[in-house]
Amino acid sequence: MVSEIDIYRSANAVIRKCGRRHNPKYYAQSKMSQLYDKGDTEGATIWARITNAIDELTIDKSESAIH
């Protein structure tokens, strides 16, 4: 089992690797799809978690409601 901190570290690494010009979420989804197609469901699940973490880390905070 991969810990949440490792998932978020990986998500940050993908974001840094892709930068602003490329879509880090697309990159993660592509990895997930490749692994799933090869039958590696555990690896695909990890990349799905990384994709979700990328979503959370790249949310535009200025658009969220302030309470």
MARRO-54635 format. One record per residue (C-alpha): chain; x, y, z; residue in one letter; residue number from 1. Coordinates in pm, whole numbers. Each point is the difference from the previous one (the first is absolute). Layout:
BEGIN
{unit: A | u: X | v: Y | w: Z | code: a | pos: NUM}
...
This chain:
BEGIN
{unit: A | u: 0 | v: 0 | w: 0 | code: m | pos: 1}
{unit: A | u: 132 | v: 338 | w: -101 | code: v | pos: 2}
{unit: A | u: -41 | v: 271 | w: 265 | code: s | pos: 3}
{unit: A | u: -187 | v: 324 | w: -65 | code: e | pos: 4}
{unit: A | u: 318 | v: 204 | w: 50 | code: i | pos: 5}
{unit: A | u: 171 | v: -202 | w: -275 | code: d | pos: 6}
{unit: A | u: -298 | v: 56 | w: -231 | code: i | pos: 7}
{unit: A | u: 19 | v: 377 | w: 56 | code: y | pos: 8}
{unit: A | u: 379 | v: -2 | w: -44 | code: r | pos: 9}
{unit: A | u: -46 | v: -179 | w: -329 | code: s | pos: 10}
{unit: A | u: -273 | v: 241 | w: -105 | code: a | pos: 11}
{unit: A | u: 229 | v: 294 | w: 75 | code: n | pos: 12}
{unit: A | u: 279 | v: -162 | w: -201 | code: a | pos: 13}
{unit: A | u: -233 | v: -45 | w: -298 | code: v | pos: 14}
{unit: A | u: -116 | v: 363 | w: 27 | code: i | pos: 15}
{unit: A | u: 362 | v: 119 | w: 8 | code: r | pos: 16}
{unit: A | u: 96 | v: -227 | w: -290 | code: k | pos: 17}
{unit: A | u: -288 | v: 113 | w: -220 | code: c | pos: 18}
{unit: A | u: 17 | v: 365 | w: 95 | code: g | pos: 19}
{unit: A | u: -265 | v: 248 | w: -108 | code: r | pos: 20}
{unit: A | u: 29 | v: -78 | w: -372 | code: r | pos: 21}
{unit: A | u: -106 | v: -364 | w: 24 | code: h | pos: 22}
{unit: A | u: -296 | v: -146 | w: 182 | code: n | pos: 23}
{unit: A | u: 118 | v: -206 | w: 301 | code: p | pos: 24}
{unit: A | u: -345 | v: -158 | w: 40 | code: k | pos: 25}
{unit: A | u: 10 | v: -125 | w: -361 | code: y | pos: 26}
{unit: A | u: 348 | v: -145 | w: 60 | code: y | pos: 27}
{unit: A | u: -118 | v: -188 | w: 311 | code: a | pos: 28}
{unit: A | u: -313 | v: -126 | w: -176 | code: q | pos: 29}
{unit: A | u: 214 | v: -123 | w: -288 | code: s | pos: 30}
{unit: A | u: 224 | v: -196 | w: 239 | code: k | pos: 31}
{unit: A | u: -306 | v: -144 | w: 171 | code: m | pos: 32}
{unit: A | u: -148 | v: -109 | w: -333 | code: s | pos: 33}
{unit: A | u: 326 | v: -160 | w: -116 | code: q | pos: 34}
{unit: A | u: 30 | v: -205 | w: 317 | code: l | pos: 35}
{unit: A | u: -365 | v: -103 | w: -10 | code: y | pos: 36}
{unit: A | u: 36 | v: -113 | w: -362 | code: d | pos: 37}
{unit: A | u: 297 | v: -216 | w: 103 | code: k | pos: 38}
{unit: A | u: -206 | v: -161 | w: 277 | code: g | pos: 39}
{unit: A | u: 177 | v: 178 | w: 287 | code: d | pos: 40}
{unit: A | u: -309 | v: 104 | w: 194 | code: t | pos: 41}
{unit: A | u: 199 | v: 78 | w: 316 | code: e | pos: 42}
{unit: A | u: 225 | v: 242 | w: -189 | code: g | pos: 43}
{unit: A | u: -301 | v: 151 | w: -175 | code: a | pos: 44}
{unit: A | u: -169 | v: 55 | w: 337 | code: t | pos: 45}
{unit: A | u: 306 | v: 181 | w: 131 | code: i | pos: 46}
{unit: A | u: 2 | v: 228 | w: -307 | code: w | pos: 47}
{unit: A | u: -373 | v: 63 | w: 52 | code: a | pos: 48}
{unit: A | u: 81 | v: 118 | w: 353 | code: r | pos: 49}
{unit: A | u: 280 | v: 221 | w: -136 | code: i | pos: 50}
{unit: A | u: -246 | v: 146 | w: -254 | code: t | pos: 51}
{unit: A | u: -242 | v: 87 | w: 283 | code: n | pos: 52}
{unit: A | u: 283 | v: 160 | w: 199 | code: a | pos: 53}
{unit: A | u: 99 | v: 207 | w: -305 | code: i | pos: 54}
{unit: A | u: -361 | v: 123 | w: -18 | code: d | pos: 55}
{unit: A | u: 14 | v: 108 | w: 362 | code: e | pos: 56}
{unit: A | u: 340 | v: 165 | w: -30 | code: l | pos: 57}
{unit: A | u: -83 | v: 193 | w: -316 | code: t | pos: 58}
{unit: A | u: -340 | v: 135 | w: 106 | code: i | pos: 59}
{unit: A | u: -20 | v: 373 | w: -54 | code: d | pos: 60}
{unit: A | u: -33 | v: 121 | w: 358 | code: k | pos: 61}
{unit: A | u: -121 | v: 345 | w: -114 | code: s | pos: 62}
{unit: A | u: -320 | v: -157 | w: -134 | code: e | pos: 63}
{unit: A | u: -87 | v: -188 | w: 318 | code: s | pos: 64}
{unit: A | u: -249 | v: 145 | w: 244 | code: a | pos: 65}
{unit: A | u: 128 | v: 178 | w: 308 | code: i | pos: 66}
{unit: A | u: -188 | v: -67 | w: 321 | code: h | pos: 67}
